[in-house]
Amino acid sequence: MDEALSRFVTGLAWTLIAFSALATLILSLQAAVLFTMFDAEVLQYVLDDLDPPPALPVDGATLLRAMHAFVLAMLGVCVLTLVASIALLRRQAWSRMFWIVMFAFGAIVHVVGAIAPYLSELPWQTNYDGVLKFASAVLALILAVGYAWLARKLMEPAVVAEFRRAR
């Protein structure tokens, strides 16, 4: 039984390493392009002539003004997940707790995302018909169940013992 749990944690860790390393690489390249090609003065010049559409849920100009900070924050999250993924592979207890919290948060966000379209009609959802709402809700609930399963699996006593033995 310990072998299966060990393979589970190892497989999960390598999967998380692959995805977070790819995300870190992509965000690093985006940050390099952003910081070399678009300085604050150029962005301000573009924003002065920009008329954002009124139906956007978030002011596009605000996002553009904070683009450098947003990309750096996302890069920080990617690096953090890469470090936590490597720590999970090395069976460090803090990484197990980190991923339990991340998976639980992901499950909650997907459940909220599944029911939110049914609670109100938002201005940008004018063509969001019933079939698309239903399909989106089903997909979000499937992902929520998957995240909850991963979090629960990382809390099993045999997995916890595996992390205690690694200390």
Protein Blocks (a to p, Z undefined) as FASTA:
>chain_A
ZZmmmmmmmmmmmmmmmmmmmmmmmmmmmmmmmmmmmcfklmmmmmmmpccdfkbfbdfk
lmmmmmmmmmmmmmmmmmmmmmmmmmmmnopaklmmmmmmmmmmmmmmmmmmmmmmmmpc
cfklmmmcfklmmmmmmmmmmmmmmmmmmmmmmmpmklmmmmmmmZZ
